[in-house]
Amino acid sequence: MKNKIIGVILCVALLITCFTATLYVRQEQGRVHQHLTAAEKADCTDHGSDVFCTHLPLVQIKTDEDIPGKPVYNKKKHSHERTTAADGSDRIMSTVKITDHDKTNNHLDDEPTIESEATIHVHGNSSRYFDKLGYKIKLLNSDGSNNDQPVMGMAAHSEWILHGPYLDKTLIRNYMWYNIGGEIMSYAPNVRFCEVFINGEYEGVYVMTETITAGKDGARLPLSVSKKDNTYSGYLLRMDRTSERDINNFTKYAYRTNAIEGINIEYPGPTNLTPELVTSITKDFSAFEKSIYSYDFDNGEYGFKRTIDIDSFVDYFIINEFTCNYDAGAFSTYIYKGNDAKFHMCIWDFNNACDNYQEQAIKPDDFRLINTTWFWMLTKNDEFTHRIIQRYRDLRKTVLSDEYLEQYIDDTLDYLGDAVDRNFERWGYSFDNDELLTPKERNLHSHEAAVAQLKSFIKERAEFLDENIDVLAQYSAESRIKKFVENAN
């Protein structure tokens, strides 16, 4: 009897150990929300108020010349060119120091956590026309090789984007939706808030963001390439306003979009992208797109079900429709073929989301992605539209619920704390600019007003979708799609 009791105790202990280990692994593999996981830091008492002191990670960048990539305006105040470095290149060398203490605040003269040489240039399309610029940095070793570093606790890599919220006066759109997207999809770029100095000048609150590319040891996307053998396990494409047009994609020929120039191959990058690989990727992606626009598009043997990760496309549709992020599917659009031989979507850029477009107001009572690129055909399949509807209903109970989103905004802003005030000491004059958004009455004149607008839009959008999400089923109704499937088996 005694041995039986001991045996039971050992079994229970083993189960507890296994459960704890499993829980730990899940936590380690889960999404890190900086504002929820960062340790609370005590106020510094060993220096005066004239010393810069922040609880956020601190980034210092030093350059010997102006960072290239800014717009060059002609006499008519039009810009078709960008500034370059003194030697004519589109990027320059810099030194990057990152200070990120776990338990204490960060100061300009602290020993940096990471210090590296790096190339840097201005990043973005429309955002490069703002006073507060975004930057792309690539960390390098002294011999010019990539210097992969675990920046602010994110998986080690050499390529990073410093997104500078300017048009988004809440400061939190990209941080918020990348993180929520990361709870919904298998991958979304990881992000961390930080404060930035360039050549000793304070530049405000930024969002350090993973670039969408391949990574090692589970970081970023599971893609690989062999230049020697001209083979790949997967590839990454970007569709945008400007493009080197590595691929003239079939979507454009199908007249589903006329805004894009083409599609870039983002991975493999230029160093490993041979003409043979370009041809192979072009043929492979063209076959996918042609199948989408064929009569067999929803055929189990020949159609999209064989070639795409359906959950990825469903979630991408929901996140971008929920936020009315209508650049998706045309601009800043990333699609990749993973090592599972299926296509996946990856979210990017929510700076304009939730009625923050410069050119026009976005009403919360509409559907638009149904007319965008591949979704124009996918939503003609009843299984796809019903999966969107059910998935939306499920997410409204968790990370898209009113309570979760409201609390997320409040908690994020509580975490930013006095960094918000410092940011607008630098950029507060943007509240006086009534030319940023059209029409001018959309422009907001305080951070509080911007936060209220974001909350209000989310609430109205959710109410509309709750009442109308089932309308999506009509786009796959038999009577509506007859001409697209009449020859299908």
C-alpha positions in Angstrom: 0.0 0.0 0.0 2.8 2.3 0.9 4.5 1.7 -2.4 1.3 2.4 -4.2 0.9 5.8 -2.4 4.5 6.6 -3.3 3.8 5.7 -6.9 0.7 7.9 -7.1 2.6 10.8 -5.6 5.5 10.4 -8.1 3.0 10.2 -10.9 1.2 13.4 -9.8 4.6 15.1 -9.3 5.6 14.0 -12.8 2.3 15.3 -14.3 2.7 18.7 -12.5 6.3 18.9 -13.7 5.2 18.2 -17.3 2.3 20.6 -17.1 4.6 23.3 -15.7 7.2 22.7 -18.4 4.5 22.8 -21.1 3.0 26.0 -19.6 6.5 27.5 -19.6 7.1 26.6 -23.2 3.8 28.1 -24.2 4.5 31.3 -22.4 8.0 31.5 -23.9 6.5 31.0 -27.4 3.6 33.3 -26.8 3.3 36.9 -28.0 5.2 39.4 -25.8 3.2 42.6 -25.2 5.7 45.1 -23.9 3.3 47.1 -21.9 2.1 44.0 -20.0 5.5 42.2 -19.5 7.9 45.1 -18.8 9.0 45.3 -15.2 7.8 48.4 -13.2 10.7 50.7 -12.6 11.2 53.0 -9.6 11.8 56.7 -10.2 15.5 57.6 -10.2 16.7 59.6 -7.2 20.4 60.0 -8.0 20.2 62.7 -10.6 18.5 66.0 -11.4 15.6 66.7 -13.7 18.0 67.9 -16.4 19.2 64.3 -17.0 17.2 62.5 -19.6 15.6 59.5 -17.9 13.1 57.0 -19.4 11.6 53.7 -18.5 11.4 52.9 -22.2 14.3 51.4 -24.2 16.6 54.2 -25.4 18.0 54.3 -28.9 20.9 56.6 -29.8 22.0 57.0 -33.5 25.1 58.9 -34.6 25.8 59.8 -38.2 28.4 62.0 -39.9 26.0 63.3 -42.5 22.3 63.7 -43.1 20.3 60.5 -43.3 19.3 60.0 -47.0 15.9 59.3 -48.3 14.1 62.5 -47.6 12.0 64.0 -50.4 13.6 66.5 -52.8 11.1 69.3 -53.8 11.2 71.2 -57.1 10.0 74.8 -57.6 6.4 73.7 -57.8 6.8 71.9 -54.5 6.5 68.5 -56.1 8.8 65.7 -55.1 9.9 62.8 -57.4 13.4 62.3 -56.0 15.0 61.6 -52.7 18.1 62.8 -51.0 21.2 60.7 -51.3 24.5 60.4 -49.4 27.5 62.4 -50.4 28.7 59.4 -52.4 25.4 59.1 -54.2 24.2 56.0 -52.3 20.8 55.7 -50.7 22.1 54.8 -47.2 24.9 55.8 -44.9 26.9 54.2 -42.1 26.0 55.1 -38.5 26.6 53.9 -34.9 23.6 52.6 -33.0 23.5 52.3 -29.3 20.5 50.7 -27.5 20.1 50.9 -23.7 17.5 48.6 -22.3 17.8 47.8 -18.6 15.4 45.3 -17.1 14.9 46.8 -13.7 16.2 50.4 -13.9 15.5 53.4 -16.1 17.7 54.2 -19.1 19.9 57.3 -19.5 22.0 58.7 -22.3 25.3 58.1 -20.6 24.5 54.5 -19.4 26.6 51.6 -20.8 24.6 50.5 -23.8 23.0 47.0 -23.9 23.8 46.8 -27.7 26.2 48.8 -29.7 26.7 48.3 -33.4 27.7 49.8 -36.7 24.7 50.0 -39.0 23.5 51.3 -42.3 20.5 53.7 -42.1 18.1 55.4 -44.4 14.7 57.0 -44.3 11.9 54.4 -44.5 8.3 54.6 -45.8 6.2 55.9 -48.7 3.9 58.7 -47.6 5.4 58.8 -44.1 8.7 60.1 -45.5 6.9 63.4 -46.2 6.2 64.0 -42.5 8.5 66.0 -40.2 9.0 63.0 -37.9 10.7 60.4 -40.1 10.9 56.6 -39.9 14.2 54.8 -40.5 15.4 51.4 -41.6 18.6 50.2 -39.9 20.8 47.1 -40.6 23.2 46.2 -37.9 26.7 45.2 -39.1 29.9 43.8 -37.8 33.1 45.7 -38.5 33.8 43.4 -41.4 30.5 44.3 -43.0 28.7 41.0 -42.2 25.2 41.0 -40.6 25.3 41.6 -36.8 22.2 39.7 -35.5 21.1 41.2 -32.1 18.2 40.5 -29.8 16.9 44.0 -29.9 14.7 44.9 -26.9 14.2 41.2 -26.2 13.0 40.3 -29.7 14.6 37.4 -31.6 18.0 38.2 -32.9 18.2 39.7 -36.3 20.1 42.5 -38.2 17.3 44.3 -39.9 14.9 46.7 -38.1 12.4 49.5 -38.7 12.1 52.5 -36.5 8.5 53.6 -37.0 7.9 57.2 -35.9 4.2 57.8 -35.2 3.3 61.3 -36.5 0.1 61.1 -38.5 -1.1 58.7 -35.8 -1.4 61.1 -32.9 -2.4 58.3 -30.5 1.2 56.9 -31.1 -0.1 53.3 -30.7 -1.8 52.0 -33.8 1.0 50.0 -35.2 2.0 48.7 -31.7 -1.5 47.7 -30.9 -2.6 46.0 -34.1 0.7 44.2 -34.7 0.4 42.7 -31.2 -3.2 41.8 -31.6 -2.5 40.4 -35.0 0.2 38.3 -33.4 -2.4 36.8 -31.1 -4.6 35.9 -34.0 -2.2 34.9 -36.8 0.8 32.5 -36.8 3.1 35.5 -37.3 3.0 39.3 -37.1 6.0 41.6 -36.7 7.1 42.0 -33.1 7.3 45.5 -31.8 8.6 47.5 -28.8 8.2 51.2 -27.9 11.4 53.2 -27.4 12.6 56.8 -27.4 15.1 57.9 -30.0 18.0 60.4 -30.1 19.7 61.2 -33.5 23.0 63.0 -33.2 22.1 64.2 -29.7 18.7 65.6 -30.7 15.5 64.1 -29.1 13.2 62.6 -31.8 10.4 61.3 -29.6 8.6 58.0 -29.2 9.2 55.3 -31.8 8.1 51.7 -32.4 11.0 49.3 -33.0 9.6 46.9 -35.5 10.8 43.6 -37.0 11.1 43.7 -40.8 9.2 41.0 -42.6 11.8 38.6 -43.8 13.4 35.2 -43.1 15.0 34.4 -39.8 17.0 31.7 -38.0 16.0 29.5 -35.1 12.3 30.3 -35.3 12.6 34.0 -35.7 10.4 35.7 -38.3 9.5 33.6 -41.3 10.6 30.0 -41.9 12.2 30.6 -45.3 15.6 29.5 -46.8 17.4 29.7 -50.1 20.4 28.1 -51.7 22.0 30.4 -54.3 24.4 27.6 -55.3 21.6 25.1 -56.1 19.0 27.8 -57.2 16.5 26.3 -54.7 14.3 27.7 -52.0 12.0 26.4 -49.2 9.8 29.5 -49.6 9.8 33.1 -50.7 8.4 36.5 -49.7 6.7 39.0 -52.0 5.7 42.6 -51.5 3.1 44.5 -53.5 3.2 48.3 -53.1 2.9 51.7 -54.8 6.5 51.5 -56.0 8.2 48.4 -57.2 11.2 47.2 -59.1 8.7 44.8 -60.7 10.5 41.6 -60.2 7.2 40.0 -61.0 4.4 41.3 -63.3 1.7 39.5 -61.5 -1.5 38.1 -63.0 -3.7 40.1 -60.7 -2.8 43.3 -62.6 -3.6 41.6 -65.9 -7.0 40.5 -64.5 -7.8 44.2 -63.8 -8.2 43.6 -60.1 -5.9 46.5 -59.2 -4.4 49.3 -61.2 -2.6 51.1 -58.4 0.5 48.9 -58.1 3.5 48.8 -60.3 4.2 45.2 -59.7 5.5 42.8 -57.0 9.0 42.8 -55.5 10.7 39.6 -54.4 11.7 40.6 -50.8 13.2 37.2 -50.0 15.5 35.9 -51.3 17.2 39.3 -51.1 19.4 40.8 -53.9 22.5 39.0 -52.7 21.0 35.6 -53.2 18.5 36.3 -56.0 19.7 34.8 -59.2 18.0 35.1 -62.6 17.1 31.4 -62.3 15.4 32.0 -58.9 13.5 35.0 -60.3 12.2 32.8 -63.2 11.2 30.0 -60.8 9.4 32.2 -58.3 7.6 34.1 -61.1 6.3 30.9 -62.6 5.3 29.5 -59.3 3.4 32.6 -58.2 1.9 33.0 -61.6 0.5 29.5 -61.4 -1.1 30.3 -58.0 -2.7 33.5 -59.3 -3.9 32.0 -62.5 -5.6 29.2 -60.5 -7.3 31.9 -58.3 -8.8 33.5 -61.4 -9.8 30.3 -63.2 -13.1 28.5 -63.3 -11.5 25.9 -61.1 -10.6 28.4 -58.3 -12.6 26.5 -55.7 -12.0 23.0 -57.0 -10.4 20.9 -54.4 -7.8 19.4 -56.7 -6.8 22.5 -58.7 -8.0 25.5 -56.8 -6.9 27.7 -53.9 -7.6 25.1 -51.2 -4.5 23.2 -52.4 -2.3 26.3 -52.4 -3.1 28.6 -49.5 -3.2 28.5 -45.8 -6.9 29.4 -45.5 -6.7 30.4 -41.9 -4.0 32.9 -42.7 -6.1 34.6 -45.4 -9.2 34.5 -43.3 -7.4 36.2 -40.3 -5.7 38.7 -42.6 -9.1 39.7 -44.0 -10.7 40.1 -40.6 -7.9 42.2 -39.1 -7.8 44.6 -42.0 -11.5 44.8 -42.4 -12.0 45.3 -38.7 -9.6 48.2 -38.7 -10.6 49.5 -42.1 -6.9 49.2 -43.1 -7.7 49.5 -46.8 -4.1 49.7 -48.0 -4.2 46.0 -47.5 -4.4 44.0 -50.7 -2.7 46.7 -52.8 -0.2 48.7 -50.8 2.2 47.4 -48.1 0.9 43.9 -48.9 3.1 40.9 -48.0 2.4 37.3 -49.1 4.8 34.5 -48.6 5.1 30.8 -49.6 6.2 29.0 -46.5 8.1 25.8 -46.1 4.7 24.0 -45.9 4.4 24.9 -49.7 1.4 27.0 -49.0 0.8 30.8 -49.3 0.3 32.9 -46.2 -0.5 36.6 -45.7 1.4 38.8 -43.3 -0.1 42.1 -41.9 1.8 45.4 -42.2 1.3 49.1 -41.5 -1.7 50.2 -39.5 -0.7 53.9 -39.5 -3.7 54.8 -41.6 -6.1 52.3 -39.9 -9.3 53.3 -38.0 -10.1 56.3 -40.1 -6.6 57.8 -40.2 -6.2 58.2 -43.9 -4.9 61.5 -45.1 -6.9 61.7 -48.3 -10.4 60.8 -47.1 -12.6 59.9 -44.2 -13.3 56.2 -43.8 -16.8 55.3 -42.7 -17.2 52.3 -40.4 -20.2 50.9 -42.3 -18.7 49.2 -45.4 -16.8 46.2 -46.7 -13.9 46.8 -49.1 -11.5 43.9 -49.1 -14.1 41.8 -51.0 -13.0 43.9 -54.1 -9.3 43.5 -53.4 -6.8 41.3 -55.3 -7.1 37.6 -54.4 -10.0 38.2 -51.9 -12.2 39.2 -54.8 -12.2 35.5 -55.8 -11.8 33.9 -52.4 -15.0 35.5 -51.1 -16.8 33.8 -54.0 -16.3 30.5 -52.1 -19.0 29.8 -49.5 -16.6 27.8 -47.3 -14.2 30.8 -47.2 -16.9 33.4 -46.4 -18.5 31.2 -43.7 -15.1 30.7 -42.1 -14.6 34.5 -42.0 -18.0 34.9 -40.3 -17.4 32.2 -37.7 -13.9 33.3 -37.0 -15.0 36.9 -36.5 -17.7 35.7 -34.1 -15.1 33.8 -32.1 -12.6 36.7 -32.0 -15.2 39.1 -30.8 -15.3 37.0 -27.6 -11.6 37.4 -27.0 -9.0 39.8 -28.5 -11.5 41.8 -30.6 -14.1 42.2 -27.8 -15.0 45.7 -26.8 -13.7 45.2 -23.3 -10.3 43.8 -24.5 -9.7 46.6 -27.0 -10.7 49.4 -24.6 -8.5 48.0 -21.9 -5.6 47.5 -24.3 -5.6 51.1 -25.4 -5.7 52.3 -21.8 -3.0 50.0 -20.5 -0.7 50.8 -23.4 -1.0 54.5 -22.8 -0.5 54.0 -19.0 2.7 52.2 -19.8 3.9 55.0 -22.1 3.3 57.4 -19.3 5.3 60.6 -19.4 7.0 59.5 -22.7 3.8 60.8 -24.4 4.4 64.3 -23.0 8.0 64.3 -24.0 7.1 63.2 -27.6 4.6 66.1 -27.9 7.0 68.6 -26.5 9.0 67.8 -29.6 6.1 67.3 -32.1 3.2 69.1 -30.4 3.0 71.6 -33.2 1.4 68.9 -35.4 -1.8 69.5 -33.5 -1.9 73.0 -35.1 -1.7 71.6 -38.6 -5.1 71.3 -40.2 -3.6 70.2 -43.5 -2.6 66.6 -42.5 -6.1 65.1 -42.9 -8.7 65.9 -45.5 -11.2 67.4 -45.0 -9.6 69.7 -42.4 -12.2 69.2 -39.7 -10.9 65.6 -39.3 -7.6 67.0 -37.8 -7.3 66.5 -34.1 -5.8 69.1 -31.8 -4.8 67.0 -28.8 -3.5 63.5 -27.8 -6.7 63.0 -25.8 -8.9 63.8 -28.8 -6.9 61.3 -30.9 -7.4 58.5 -28.4 -11.1 59.3 -28.1 -11.4 59.1 -31.9 -9.6 55.7 -32.1 -11.9 54.3 -29.4 -15.0 55.7 -30.9 -14.2 54.3 -34.4 -13.4 50.9 -33.1 -16.7 50.8 -31.2 -18.7 51.9 -34.2 -16.9 49.5 -36.5 -17.5 46.6 -34.2 -21.2 47.4 -34.0 -21.5 47.5 -37.8 -19.7 44.2 -38.2 -21.7 42.5 -35.5 -24.9 43.4 -37.3 -23.6 42.8 -40.8 -20.9 40.2 -40.9 -23.3 37.6 -42.2 -23.8 39.8 -45.3 -20.4 38.4 -46.6 -22.3 35.2 -47.3 -24.1 36.9 -50.2 -20.8 37.3 -52.1 -20.5 33.5 -52.4 -24.2 32.9 -53.0 -24.8 30.4 -55.9 -26.8 32.9 -57.9 -24.1 35.5 -57.6 -21.1 33.3 -58.6 -22.7 31.1 -61.2 -20.6 32.5 -64.0 -17.4 31.8 -62.1 -18.0 28.2 -61.3 -20.2 27.0 -64.2 -17.4 25.0 -65.7 -16.0 23.7 -62.5 -16.1 20.0 -61.7 
